Amino acid sequence: MTKGNKTDFSNVYEDTIRAEAYSRLTFDKTYYLAYRDLPTIIARYTKGKNALDFGCGTGRSTRFLQTLGYRTIGIDISEEMIRIARQLDPAGEYHRIDDGDFSRLPCASFDLILSAFTFDNIPTMERKIRLFRRLSTLITPNGALINLVSSPEIYTHEWASFTTKDFPENNKAKTGDIVRIITIDIADKRPCDDIYISEEDYATVYTKASLRIIKKYKPLATGKEPYQWVNETQIAPWTIYVLRKKT
Ligand SMILES: C[S@@+](CC[C@H](N)C(=O)[O-])C[C@H]1O[C@@H](n2cnc3c(N)ncnc32)[C@H](O)[C@@H]1O
């Protein structure tokens, strides 16, 4: 497969069964590590309370930001995910958008843009760069963009919430390749197709989108949590990038 040039890829979240199953996910087990440090990270790098949740899905991450006191708009490309987000949070603001169409959102007005797991499903380097460029027009001059994504290692190990052992081909994945992973925690046991990208190539994406990495976090479990960890105390399943616009 050509690096970053795959086009035969469809968003697995455009699917009623998957959307319903995803909406039942909470903040426990492996997902606990994705969200655990976000309140501290967000408080450290942002001022102001206007947030955009890019790829809000069924609204788990949007409601999370709301509980931190952020006025949050959730946007997503999937009709199904947005439908359920609205059902779960009728008072919330959720919009279905076409890919990269941020025309209904005000420029330079968000203190924080959170993207939680969204870029795991966005193919090609070019599309990622284009989306980051457009997202960066929406943040305030001192605003931060937090990109929470799967670490490359998630696709080659076992986890409290995920399995990848049936997909040995993940071991050979290069940037742009499809990698497969099954979420054990939900009823829908069909594999999820993600797009692999190395950390080096993420750095290139940010540079080309005129963003700089302020900080990169790789959250590990301490072992004291009430979960049966598999690799989480030694290998970080997630990577959290804090990004700002280059000045
Ligand atoms: C794994 S879900 C994460 C949902 C949510 N952020 C959470 O933490 O529960 C990823 C979401 O990104 C959305 N997505 C993928 N590509 C997108 C795009 N180009 N624009 C907006 N949303 C997108 C998918 O439809 C899906 O709902």
The ligand as a Gaussian input file, in Angstrom:
#p B3LYP/6-31G(d) Opt

LIG

0 1
 C      -13.867000       6.359000      17.791000
 S      -15.127000       7.555000      17.581000
 C      -14.776000       8.627000      18.959000
 C      -15.988000       9.315000      19.508000
 C      -15.761000      10.240000      20.689000
 N      -14.748000      11.243000      20.431000
 C      -15.445000       9.487000      21.965000
 O      -14.385000       9.681000      22.552000
 O      -16.277000       8.666000      22.388000
 C      -14.469000       8.474000      16.200000
 C      -15.500000       9.396000      15.557000
 O      -14.859000      10.203000      14.565000
 C      -15.787000      10.426000      13.522000
 N      -15.100000      10.896000      12.301000
 C      -14.310000      10.178000      11.465000
 N      -13.896000      10.960000      10.450000
 C      -14.407000      12.207000      10.667000
 C      -14.334000      13.446000       9.976000
 N      -13.638000      13.571000       8.840000
 N      -15.000000      14.511000      10.472000
 C      -15.713000      14.400000      11.621000
 N      -15.829000      13.244000      12.309000
 C      -15.181000      12.163000      11.847000
 C      -16.471000       9.075000      13.382000
 O      -17.713000       9.189000      12.697000
 C      -16.620000       8.646000      14.844000
 O      -17.858000       9.036000      15.367000

